[in-house]
Amino acid sequence: MAVAIIRILNNSPSMKFIIGDVLIIIFILFITRLPQSFSTTEAIQPSLTRLDSKRSSPSVQESAAKAVLGRLLPTHLHSFHFKIVSKDVCGGQACFLIENYDGPTENGPEILIKGTTAVEIASGLHWYIKYFCGAHVSWDKTGGVQLASVPKPGSLPLVKGGGVLIQRPVPWNYYQNVVTSSYSYVWWDWERWEKEIDWMALQGINLPLAFSGQEAIWQKVFMGFNISMEDLNDFFGGPAFLAWARMGNLHTWGGPLSKNWLKQQLVLQKKILSRMLELGMTPVLPSFSGNVPAALKTIFPTANITRLGDWNTVDGDPRWCCTYLLDPSDPLFVEIGEAFIKMQIKEYGDVTDIYNCDTFNENSPPTNDTTYISSLGAAVYKAMSNGDKDAVWLMQGWLFYSNSTFWKPPQMKALLHSVPVGKMIVLDLFADVKPIWATSSQFYGTPYVWCLLHNFGGNIEMYGTLDAISSGPVDARISKNSTMVGVGMCMEGIEQNPVVYELMSEMAFRKEKVEVLEWLKTYTHRRYGKSVQQIKEAWAILYRTVYNCTDGIADHNIDFIVKFPDWDPSINFGSRPSKLNSMHTFRSRTRSRRFSFQERSSDLPQAHLWYSTHEVVNALKLFLATGNDLAGSLTYRYDLVDLTRQVLSKLANQVYLDAINAFRRKDVKALNIHSQKFIQLIKDIDVLLASDDNFLLGTWLESAKLLAENPSEMRQYEWNARTQVTMWFDTTPTNQSKLHDYANKFWSGLLEGYYLPRASSYFSYLSKSLEKNESFKLVEWRKQWISFSNKWQAGLELYPVKAQGNFLTIAKALFDKYLS
């Protein structure tokens, strides 16, 4: 009935004219209260139909898919023929079909790939080169592509039978976290973005977040409310911290934003959106969440604007602490939100109906009254729908996990049911570990996307939950009264653990659970270009260890090299006030954690360890044994360096604790032995990482500087880049940032230039305290270290951007030195 009414409203001008505002409100209230048996597919079908109508023409999409092929396999540009088909060909669903080309093939097409959009065609191409040619595609920084196994033009494998038909079991494949734009994309130019959009298309992503350039839109919107550029300089964060300024966590930090940056990013966003549309993707644009400049309170003194509390500053410094929130109940909220949506449409065109908004992310409403919460949700949606009558609200569901003490079932229902059915989509952000759909009656009937979170802060650590990925989306989709409408990848940082993201991408096209061990056998063959028994055995070990985390703990890398404990070891670690980061899109749930090569006392710092280190050492041994066969493979190089790094980092955790225990025993000699071994491990891992271009600090810093258009911007961007991966936020002379090392990285240059001096000075202070028989001077160490860090963050020294040394020789030498 609701669908019929929607169709009448959409198609009948006379009906639109007859019904008034009151009847519209009655209609909205009616459809928001439909029983849960109302089909989720029916609820979102009007949106799907409208979005289909916005897509580029078949010829544009076919050309865009052909261009992806040309950038991936230019030698085979004429070996494939692409054709857009309707969903009717696919049984009413999005799909791709792979067939033998029926026609003359001499110097021409051999394989025909049909798809409902260019994304489906690109996915079909990827499927074909994977499963018929044994090829592999991953990010350049995780080894890149392996295409040597693709036969020459004229010799491509034929498809047996009537061909291959692969349907999407759910409509959407979502991509990105709201902070990925800062942790991974911040310094990208169009060349790098083009590669990423190609990767998205090949992985089947059709619902990507598109957040670049929004500050230029906000500048234009706020000018209409008498906000000056000077006011906005106090509002926007710096380039590397924009994600948190957008969420209202901070202001000014790392800024101001130059006119060059605003212009540059807006131009970039238009290119990004244009390419996404050419490929048939539906971009998700930002919307207004209530975060406003301080000056708005002066201009509109009667508006309901409140100053938020502190978010992770050391001492509440008002220069970047405590932003301002316009209450959704205030009429000005709808006015600004509507203006922002309309300004985006003016700049970009009518490119989407889906908008992200997370007003209540880290921001609990002032009361748990359900009527009030419902009115807030309705106001947020009204701000969107006034700007775009067909708007759909996409919301991260993280708040229901991170702030579960507030969001009880009545409050969840009040928010989720505050908009019409089908007009809200929830991202079950942490479904790989803590699925909310299973404990909330399918989000109480609200459509949702099953998401993989997986990574925090862009940390580098081998980690995964492959079994959960291979079964979780299927279990959710076939569960009773399922409201699942998509799968998604919501990692905070990309370019790590390629096996995790390849499997997760495939789940967008798989209706059945994947037998992971069998899948890994074909994965390793594709990734390295040949079948090697020892590699298969190594990956079988990694599957049941590193990639089989079942302890329910979100893996944020806190290995001691990159997250050095800031404490006095003469005091029990557990007795100190917790310094766990507040959510920062991640709030840890405390659970017991098993550490390192043997059990350790709970009064010591503990790094996350969920597997047998002995088994993983054996996997590394098997990897090294294949060096002569695979030494020329960039994917092998990446994996071997990463695995060696992982093993040595876990070893360093134990060495650190050995040093701390020696200090507690007042054994100066043992303390010096273990601390020197820890320091040597940092040096050796740095040398290892330097042998692969993908683990270099220099490339991160240089990419930041390349975006600058003058010396002032160059210094600012480099400070932003250095600060994000180290101290992150503000300090005092005796207090490190509460977020220090949140975005830690195992990068050559960062270990030698930053982590090494930190550990060296700390252990030096420990040793002196024993030699002089006095207490450990923690405050004095902090003063020295924070001063060093501040200088390093503002430094201009250059770091290599090209690999140095033979990775295989180095990895073998380190194995012999530490593990044999």
C-alpha positions in Angstrom: 0.0 0.0 0.0 2.8 2.4 0.9 4.6 1.7 -2.3 1.4 2.4 -4.2 0.9 5.7 -2.4 4.6 6.7 -3.1 4.0 6.0 -6.8 0.9 8.1 -6.8 2.7 11.0 -5.1 5.6 10.7 -7.5 3.6 10.4 -10.7 0.4 12.3 -10.2 0.7 16.1 -10.3 -3.0 16.5 -9.4 -2.6 14.4 -6.3 0.5 16.4 -5.2 -1.6 19.6 -5.7 -4.6 18.3 -3.8 -3.0 17.0 -0.6 -1.7 19.6 1.8 1.1 19.7 4.4 -1.2 18.0 7.0 -1.9 15.0 4.9 1.8 14.7 4.0 2.7 14.6 7.7 -0.1 12.0 8.3 1.4 9.9 5.5 4.9 10.2 6.9 3.7 9.2 10.4 1.7 6.3 8.8 4.6 4.8 6.9 7.0 5.2 9.8 4.8 3.0 11.8 4.3 0.2 9.3 4.8 -3.3 10.9 8.2 -5.0 10.5 6.8 -7.5 8.1 6.8 -4.7 5.5 9.4 -5.9 3.0 12.8 -4.1 3.3 13.2 -4.5 -0.5 9.9 -2.8 -1.1 10.9 0.0 1.4 14.0 0.9 -0.5 12.8 0.1 -4.0 11.6 3.6 -4.8 15.1 4.9 -3.9 16.8 2.2 -6.0 14.5 3.1 -8.9 15.3 6.8 -8.6 19.0 6.2 -8.3 18.9 3.9 -11.4 17.3 6.8 -13.3 20.2 9.1 -12.3 22.9 6.9 -13.8 24.9 7.8 -16.8 23.8 6.5 -20.2 24.8 3.0 -21.2 27.4 4.3 -23.8 29.0 6.5 -21.1 29.2 3.6 -18.7 30.5 1.2 -21.3 33.2 3.7 -22.2 34.1 4.1 -18.5 34.4 0.4 -18.0 36.6 0.2 -21.2 38.8 2.9 -19.7 39.3 0.8 -16.5 40.4 -2.1 -18.7 42.8 0.1 -20.6 44.5 1.3 -17.3 44.6 -2.2 -15.9 45.4 -4.4 -19.0 46.2 -2.1 -21.9 47.5 -5.0 -23.9 44.0 -6.5 -23.8 41.9 -3.5 -24.7 40.4 -5.2 -27.7 40.1 -8.7 -26.1 36.9 -7.8 -24.2 33.5 -6.4 -25.3 31.4 -4.7 -22.7 27.6 -4.2 -22.7 25.2 -2.6 -20.3 22.0 -4.6 -19.8 18.8 -4.1 -17.8 18.1 -5.8 -14.5 15.4 -7.8 -16.4 18.2 -9.8 -18.0 19.4 -10.6 -14.5 16.2 -11.7 -12.9 15.4 -8.2 -11.6 18.7 -7.9 -9.7 22.1 -6.2 -10.4 24.4 -8.7 -12.0 27.2 -9.4 -14.4 27.4 -12.1 -17.1 30.6 -13.5 -18.6 30.2 -15.2 -22.0 32.3 -16.1 -25.0 32.1 -13.4 -27.6 29.8 -14.6 -30.5 31.4 -13.1 -33.5 34.7 -12.7 -35.4 37.5 -12.8 -32.8 40.6 -12.4 -34.9 42.4 -9.4 -33.4 39.1 -8.6 -31.7 36.9 -9.4 -28.7 37.2 -12.9 -27.2 35.1 -12.4 -24.0 31.8 -10.6 -23.6 31.0 -9.1 -20.3 27.5 -7.7 -19.6 26.5 -5.9 -16.5 23.7 -3.7 -15.2 26.1 -0.9 -14.6 29.8 -0.2 -15.4 30.6 -1.3 -11.8 29.1 -4.7 -12.6 31.0 -4.9 -15.8 34.3 -4.1 -14.0 33.4 -6.6 -11.4 32.8 -9.2 -14.1 36.2 -8.4 -15.6 37.9 -8.8 -12.3 36.0 -12.1 -11.7 37.2 -13.3 -15.1 40.8 -12.5 -14.7 40.8 -13.9 -11.2 39.0 -17.2 -11.7 39.8 -17.9 -15.4 43.3 -16.3 -15.7 44.7 -16.6 -12.1 45.4 -12.8 -11.8 45.3 -10.7 -8.7 44.5 -7.0 -8.0 45.3 -5.2 -4.8 46.4 -1.7 -3.8 49.8 -0.7 -5.0 51.0 -0.2 -1.5 50.1 -3.9 -0.7 52.0 -5.3 -3.6 49.9 -4.1 -6.5 48.7 -6.4 -9.3 49.8 -9.8 -10.5 48.9 -10.0 -14.2 51.7 -12.1 -15.6 49.3 -15.1 -15.5 46.9 -13.5 -18.0 47.4 -15.2 -21.4 48.2 -13.0 -24.4 45.5 -11.6 -26.6 44.0 -14.3 -28.8 44.6 -17.0 -26.2 42.2 -16.0 -23.4 40.4 -19.0 -21.7 36.9 -19.7 -23.0 34.0 -19.8 -20.6 32.3 -23.2 -20.5 28.6 -23.8 -21.0 26.3 -20.9 -21.3 28.6 -18.6 -19.4 28.7 -17.2 -15.9 25.9 -15.3 -14.2 26.7 -13.6 -10.8 23.9 -11.7 -9.1 24.2 -9.4 -6.2 22.3 -10.9 -3.2 21.9 -7.4 -1.8 21.8 -4.1 -3.7 24.6 -2.2 -2.2 28.4 -2.5 -1.6 29.4 0.4 0.6 32.9 1.8 1.1 34.8 4.0 3.5 34.7 5.3 7.0 34.2 9.0 7.7 37.8 9.2 8.9 39.4 7.3 6.0 39.5 10.6 4.2 42.0 11.8 6.8 44.0 8.7 7.6 44.5 7.5 4.0 43.2 10.0 1.3 44.2 13.3 2.7 47.3 13.9 0.4 45.9 12.2 -2.7 46.0 13.9 -6.1 43.7 13.0 -9.0 46.2 10.3 -10.3 45.9 8.4 -7.0 42.2 8.9 -6.8 41.7 7.5 -10.3 43.5 4.3 -9.3 41.3 4.0 -6.2 38.1 4.5 -8.1 39.3 1.8 -10.6 40.0 -0.5 -7.6 36.5 0.3 -6.2 34.9 -0.6 -9.5 36.8 -3.9 -9.8 35.8 -4.8 -6.3 32.1 -4.1 -7.0 31.8 -1.0 -4.8 28.7 0.9 -5.9 28.0 3.1 -2.8 31.2 5.0 -1.9 31.5 7.9 0.5 32.5 11.1 -1.3 33.6 13.6 1.3 36.4 15.6 -0.4 36.0 19.3 -0.9 33.1 19.9 1.5 34.8 22.8 3.3 34.5 24.8 0.1 30.8 24.1 0.1 30.5 25.1 3.7 32.3 28.3 3.1 29.7 29.3 0.5 26.8 28.2 2.7 28.1 30.0 5.9 28.7 33.2 3.9 25.0 33.3 3.5 24.7 33.4 7.2 27.2 36.2 7.6 30.1 34.0 8.7 33.4 35.4 7.5 36.5 33.5 6.4 38.2 34.6 9.6 35.4 32.9 11.5 35.9 29.8 9.4 39.6 29.8 10.2 38.6 29.1 13.8 36.2 26.4 12.6 37.9 24.2 10.1 40.7 21.9 11.2 44.0 21.4 9.3 44.1 19.0 6.3 45.1 15.9 8.3 42.4 16.5 10.9 39.4 17.5 8.8 37.5 14.3 9.7 37.3 15.3 13.3 36.6 19.0 12.7 33.6 17.8 10.5 32.4 15.7 13.4 32.7 18.5 15.9 35.4 16.9 17.9 37.9 19.8 17.5 38.4 23.0 15.7 41.4 25.0 14.3 43.9 22.2 15.1 46.4 22.0 12.2 44.7 24.9 10.4 43.8 27.2 8.9 42.8 26.0 5.5 44.2 28.1 2.7 42.2 29.4 -0.3 44.4 27.1 -2.4 43.4 24.1 -0.4 39.6 24.9 -0.6 39.8 25.4 -4.4 42.1 22.4 -5.0 39.8 20.0 -3.0 36.6 21.3 -4.7 38.1 20.7 -8.1 39.3 17.2 -7.0 35.8 16.4 -5.6 34.2 17.2 -8.9 36.6 14.9 -10.8 35.9 12.1 -8.2 32.1 12.5 -8.5 32.3 12.6 -12.3 34.2 9.4 -12.5 32.0 7.6 -9.9 28.9 8.6 -11.9 30.4 7.5 -15.2 30.9 4.1 -13.7 27.4 3.9 -12.4 28.2 4.4 -8.7 26.0 6.2 -6.2 28.1 8.6 -4.2 27.2 9.3 -0.6 27.5 13.0 0.1 27.8 14.7 3.5 24.9 16.6 5.2 24.5 18.9 8.2 25.0 17.4 11.6 24.7 20.6 13.7 28.4 21.4 14.0 28.7 25.2 13.6 31.3 28.0 13.9 31.4 29.9 17.2 30.5 33.1 15.5 27.1 31.8 14.7 26.1 32.1 18.3 26.9 35.8 18.2 25.0 36.4 14.9 22.0 34.4 16.1 21.9 34.9 19.9 18.5 33.3 20.4 19.5 30.1 18.5 19.8 26.9 20.6 23.5 26.5 20.3 25.5 24.8 23.1 29.2 24.3 23.6 30.2 20.7 23.7 32.5 19.1 26.3 36.1 18.3 25.9 37.2 15.7 23.3 40.7 14.3 24.2 42.6 17.6 24.7 45.2 17.5 27.5 43.8 20.5 29.4 40.7 21.8 27.6 42.6 24.4 25.6 39.8 26.5 24.0 41.9 27.1 20.9 40.8 23.7 19.7 38.6 22.3 22.4 34.8 22.3 22.9 33.0 23.0 19.6 29.5 24.4 19.1 26.4 22.3 18.3 23.2 23.7 16.9 20.3 21.7 18.3 18.3 20.0 15.6 15.1 21.3 17.3 16.0 24.8 16.4 14.5 26.1 13.1 17.9 27.4 12.1 19.2 23.7 11.9 16.8 22.9 9.1 17.6 26.2 7.4 21.3 25.5 7.3 21.0 21.9 6.5 18.7 22.6 3.6 21.1 25.3 2.3 24.0 22.8 2.4 22.2 20.1 0.4 21.1 22.7 -2.2 24.6 24.2 -2.5 26.0 20.7 -3.2 23.4 20.1 -5.8 24.2 23.5 -7.3 27.9 22.6 -7.5 27.8 19.0 -8.4 24.4 18.5 -10.0 21.7 16.0 -9.0 24.2 13.2 -8.4 22.7 11.3 -5.5 19.9 11.0 -3.0 22.0 9.4 -0.2 23.5 11.6 2.5 25.6 10.7 5.5 24.8 12.3 8.9 26.1 11.3 12.4 24.7 14.0 14.7 24.6 11.7 17.7 28.1 10.1 17.1 29.9 10.8 20.4 27.1 13.3 21.1 24.3 11.9 23.3 21.1 13.8 23.2 20.5 15.9 26.3 17.7 13.6 27.5 16.7 10.0 26.9 13.1 11.0 26.4 11.9 9.1 23.4 9.6 11.8 22.1 12.4 14.3 22.1 14.8 11.8 20.4 12.2 11.1 17.7 11.7 14.9 17.1 15.5 15.3 16.8 15.7 12.6 14.2 12.8 14.0 12.3 14.5 17.4 12.2 17.8 16.0 10.9 15.9 14.3 8.1 13.8 17.3 7.4 17.0 19.4 6.8 18.0 16.8 4.2 14.6 16.3 2.5 14.0 20.0 2.3 17.1 20.2 0.2 16.5 17.0 -1.7 12.9 15.7 -1.5 14.1 12.1 -2.2 16.9 12.2 0.4 17.9 9.0 2.2 19.7 9.3 5.5 22.8 7.1 5.8 23.9 6.8 9.5 26.8 5.0 11.1 25.4 2.6 13.7 28.5 2.8 15.8 26.8 4.8 18.5 24.6 1.9 19.4 27.7 -0.1 20.3 30.0 2.6 21.8 27.3 4.3 23.9 25.0 1.3 24.6 24.3 2.6 28.1 22.3 5.5 26.5 20.9 3.8 23.4 18.6 1.3 25.0 15.9 -0.3 22.8 13.3 2.5 23.4 15.9 5.2 22.4 17.1 3.2 19.4 13.5 2.8 18.2 12.8 6.4 18.7 15.7 7.5 16.5 15.4 4.7 13.9 11.6 5.2 13.5 11.8 9.0 13.3 12.0 9.0 9.5 9.8 7.2 6.9 10.5 3.6 6.2 13.2 3.3 3.6 14.5 6.8 4.2 17.2 5.7 6.7 20.0 3.2 6.2 22.2 2.2 9.1 25.8 1.1 8.7 26.3 -1.8 11.2 29.8 -0.6 11.4 31.4 -3.3 13.5 29.4 -6.3 12.3 32.6 -8.3 11.8 33.1 -8.4 15.6 30.0 -6.9 17.4 27.0 -7.1 15.1 24.2 -4.9 16.3 21.6 -6.3 13.9 21.5 -9.6 15.9 20.7 -7.9 19.2 18.3 -5.2 18.0 15.7 -7.1 16.0 17.3 -6.1 12.7 17.6 -2.5 13.8 13.9 -2.7 14.6 13.0 -3.0 10.9 15.4 -0.4 9.6 17.4 -1.3 6.4 21.1 -1.7 7.3 24.5 -2.6 5.7 26.6 -5.3 7.2 30.0 -3.7 7.5 33.6 -4.7 8.2 35.4 -2.2 10.4 38.7 -4.1 10.9 41.3 -1.2 11.0 41.8 1.7 13.4 44.0 4.7 12.8 45.5 3.2 9.6 47.7 1.0 11.8 49.8 -1.6 10.2 49.2 -5.0 11.7 48.4 -8.4 10.2 45.0 -9.2 11.7 41.6 -10.4 10.5 38.5 -12.4 11.1 38.2 -14.4 7.9 35.6 -16.8 9.1 33.3 -14.0 10.3 33.7 -12.3 6.9 33.0 -15.4 5.0 29.8 -16.3 6.9 28.6 -13.1 8.7 27.0 -11.4 5.7 25.3 -14.6 4.7 24.0 -15.3 8.1 22.6 -11.8 8.4 20.9 -11.9 5.0 19.1 -15.2 5.5 18.2 -14.5 9.1 14.5 -14.2 10.0 12.9 -10.8 9.0 16.3 -9.7 7.7 16.5 -6.0 6.8 20.0 -6.2 5.4 20.4 -4.2 2.1 24.1 -4.3 1.6 27.7 -5.1 2.6 30.4 -2.6 3.3 34.0 -1.9 4.2 34.4 0.8 6.9 38.1 0.6 7.8 39.6 3.8 9.3 42.7 3.3 7.1 43.3 1.3 3.9 46.4 -0.3 2.2 46.9 -3.1 4.7 45.9 -6.8 5.0 44.8 -7.2 1.3 43.5 -10.7 1.9 40.8 -9.3 4.2 39.5 -6.8 1.7 39.6 -9.2 -1.2 37.4 -11.7 0.6 35.1 -9.0 1.9 34.7 -7.5 -1.6 33.7 -10.9 -2.9 30.9 -11.2 -0.3 29.0 -8.5 -2.3 28.5 -11.2 -4.9 28.3 -14.4 -2.9 25.0 -16.0 -1.8 26.7 -18.9 0.1 29.4 -19.0 2.7 32.9 -19.3 1.6 35.2 -22.2 2.5 38.1 -20.0 3.5 40.9 -22.6 3.5 40.0 -23.7 -0.1 39.6 -20.0 -1.1 43.0 -19.2 0.3 44.6 -21.9 -1.9 43.4 -20.1 -5.0 44.1 -16.7 -3.5 47.8 -17.5 -2.9 48.1 -18.9 -6.4 46.7 -15.7 -7.9 48.6 -13.3 -5.6 52.0 -14.8 -6.4 51.3 -16.0 -9.9 52.1 -19.6 -9.2 51.2 -22.5 -6.9 53.9 -23.1 -4.2 53.2 -25.8 -1.6 55.1 -24.1 1.2 53.2 -20.9 0.6 49.9 -22.8 0.9 51.1 -24.4 4.1 52.1 -21.0 5.5 48.8 -19.4 4.6 47.0 -22.3 6.3 48.9 -21.4 9.5 48.1 -17.7 9.1 44.4 -18.5 8.5 44.1 -20.3 11.9 46.3 -17.8 13.8 46.7 -14.2 12.6 43.5 -14.2 10.5 41.4 -16.0 13.1 40.8 -13.5 15.8 37.8 -14.6 17.9 38.4 -12.8 21.2 36.0 -10.0 20.4 38.7 -7.3 20.8 39.0 -4.6 18.3 42.5 -4.7 17.0 44.2 -1.3 17.4 47.9 -1.9 17.2 49.5 -1.2 20.6 52.7 -3.1 20.1 55.3 -1.4 22.3 57.5 -0.2 19.6 54.8 2.0 18.1 52.7 2.6 21.2 55.3 3.0 23.8 53.8 2.8 27.4 54.0 6.1 29.2 54.2 5.0 32.9 56.4 4.5 35.9 57.1 0.7 36.0 57.7 0.8 39.8 53.9 1.2 40.0 51.5 -1.5 38.9 50.2 -0.7 35.4 46.6 -1.7 36.4 46.5 0.8 39.2 47.0 3.8 36.9 43.9 5.7 35.6 43.0 4.4 32.2 44.4 6.3 29.3 42.4 4.5 26.7 41.3 6.8 23.9 37.7 7.9 24.0 35.9 6.7 20.9 37.8 8.6 18.2 35.5 6.3 16.2 36.8 3.6 18.5 36.1 3.0 22.2 37.8 -0.1 23.6 35.8 -2.6 25.6 38.1 -3.9 28.3 38.6 -7.7 28.3 41.4 -9.9 29.4 44.2 -10.0 26.9 46.7 -12.8 26.5 50.1 -11.4 25.7 53.3 -12.4 23.9 55.3 -15.6 23.9 54.2 -16.5 27.4 51.6 -15.5 30.0 52.4 -12.2 31.8 51.2 -10.5 34.9 48.2 -8.2 34.6 50.1 -5.4 36.4 52.2 -4.9 33.3 51.1 -3.3 30.0 49.6 -5.8 27.6 49.5 -5.7 23.8 46.8 -7.5 21.9 47.8 -11.1 21.0 45.3 -13.7 19.9 47.4 -16.4 18.4 50.3 -18.7 18.9 53.5 -16.8 18.0 55.3 -20.2 17.6 53.0 -21.2 14.8 53.4 -17.8 13.0 57.2 -18.2 13.3 56.8 -21.5 11.4 54.7 -19.7 8.8 57.5 -17.2 8.3 60.0 -20.0 8.0 57.9 -21.5 5.2 57.7 -18.1 3.5 61.4 -17.7 3.6 61.9 -21.1 2.1 60.1 -20.0 -1.1 62.3 -17.0 -1.6 64.2 -18.4 -4.7 60.9 -19.1 -6.4 59.1 -15.8 -5.6 61.9 -13.2 -5.1 60.7 -11.3 -8.2 57.1 -10.9 -7.0 56.2 -7.6 -5.5 53.2 -9.2 -3.7 55.6 -11.7 -2.2 57.9 -9.0 -1.1 55.1 -7.1 0.6 53.8 -10.1 2.4 57.3 -11.4 3.5 58.3 -8.0 4.8 54.9 -7.6 6.6 55.1 -11.0 8.2 58.7 -10.6 9.3 57.7 -7.2 10.8 54.8 -8.8 12.6 56.9 -11.6 14.2 59.7 -9.2 15.3 57.2 -6.7 16.7 55.6 -9.4 18.9 59.1 -10.5 20.0 59.9 -6.9 20.9 56.8 -6.8 23.1 58.3 -9.6 25.2 61.8 -8.0 25.2 60.2 -4.8 26.6 58.6 -6.7 29.4 61.8 -8.5 30.2 63.5 -5.1 30.5 60.7 -3.9 32.8 60.9 -7.0 35.0 64.7 -6.5 35.3 64.1 -2.9 36.4 61.7 -4.1 39.0 64.3 -6.6 40.3 66.8 -3.7 40.3 69.0 -5.7 38.0 70.9 -3.0 36.1 72.8 -5.5 33.9 69.7 -7.4 32.8 67.9 -4.1 32.2 70.6 -2.9 29.9 70.8 -6.2 28.0 67.0 -6.3 27.3 66.6 -2.6 26.6 69.5 -2.7 24.1 67.9 -5.7 22.4 64.6 -3.7 22.2 66.4 -0.8 20.7 68.3 -3.1 18.2 65.0 -4.6 17.2 63.7 -1.1 16.3 66.8 -0.5 14.2 66.6 -3.9 12.5 62.9 -3.6 11.7 63.5 -0.1 10.2 66.1 -1.7 7.9 63.7 -4.4 6.9 60.9 -1.9 6.2 63.3 0.2 4.1 63.6 -2.6 1.7 60.0 -2.2 0.4 58.7 1.1 -1.0 55.4 0.5 0.7 56.7 0.9 4.2 58.3 4.4 4.0 57.6 7.5 6.0 59.1 9.5 3.2 56.3 8.8 0.7 53.7 10.1 3.2 55.6 13.3 3.9 56.4 14.0 0.2 52.8 13.4 -0.9 51.8 16.1 1.6 54.3 18.6 0.4 53.4 17.9 -3.3 49.9 19.4 -2.7 51.4 22.6 -1.4 51.5 25.7 -3.7 53.8 27.8 -1.6 56.5 27.4 1.2 54.0 28.2 3.9 51.6 25.5 2.9 54.5 23.1 2.5 55.5 23.6 6.1 51.9 23.4 7.4 51.1 20.2 5.4 54.3 18.5 6.5 53.5 19.4 10.2 50.0 18.0 9.7 51.4 14.8 8.2 54.1 14.3 10.9 51.7 15.1 13.8 48.9 12.8 12.7 51.1 9.7 12.8 52.8 10.6 16.1 51.5 12.8 18.8 48.2 13.4 17.0 46.8 16.1 19.3 47.9 18.7 21.8 50.4 18.4 24.6 51.7 20.3 27.6 55.4 20.3 28.7 54.7 17.3 30.9 51.7 15.5 29.3 51.6 13.7 26.0 48.6 14.0 23.8 45.8 11.6 25.0 45.8 10.3 21.4 49.5 9.9 21.0 50.3 7.0 18.6 46.6 6.4 17.8 47.6 6.5 14.1 51.0 4.8 14.6 52.7 3.3 11.6 55.4 0.7 11.0 57.3 2.9 8.5 61.0 3.0 7.9 62.1 6.5 9.0 59.4 6.7 11.6 61.0 3.9 13.6 64.6 5.2 13.3 63.7 8.9 13.6 61.0 8.9 16.2 60.3 5.6 18.0 63.9 4.8 18.5 64.8 8.1 20.3 61.8 7.7 22.5 62.7 4.2 23.7 66.3 5.1 24.1 65.7 8.1 26.3 63.1 6.1 28.4 65.4 3.2 29.1 68.3 5.6 29.8 66.2 7.2 32.5 65.3 3.8 33.9 68.9 2.7 34.0 70.0 6.0 35.7 67.4 5.6 38.4 68.8 2.1 39.3 72.4 3.3 39.1 71.7 6.2 41.4 69.3 4.3 43.6 66.5 6.8 43.1 63.0 6.8 41.9 62.3 6.8 38.1 61.9 10.4 37.0 58.8 10.0 34.8 58.0 13.7 34.6 61.5 14.6 33.6 61.5 11.9 30.9 58.2 13.3 29.6 59.6 16.8 29.4 62.5 15.6 27.3 60.4 13.4 25.1 57.6 15.9 24.5 60.1 18.6 23.6 61.8 16.2 21.2 58.5 15.2 19.6 57.4 18.8 19.2 60.6 19.6 17.4 60.4 16.5 15.2 56.8 17.3 14.3 58.0 20.7 13.1 61.1 19.3 11.4 61.9 19.4 7.7 64.5 16.6 7.4 64.1 14.4 4.4 63.4 10.7 4.4 63.9 8.2 1.6 61.1 7.6 -0.9 62.8 4.6 -2.6 63.4 1.2 -1.2 67.0 0.3 -0.1 68.5 -3.2 0.3 67.4 -6.7 -0.7 64.3 -7.6 1.2 64.9 -11.4 1.1 68.4 -11.2 2.3 67.4 -8.9 5.1 64.5 -11.0 6.2 66.6 -14.2 6.2 69.3 -12.5 8.2 66.8 -11.2 10.8 65.2 -14.7 11.1 68.6 -16.2 11.8 69.5 -13.5 14.2 66.4 -13.6 16.4 64.3 -16.7 15.6 66.5 -19.6 14.5 
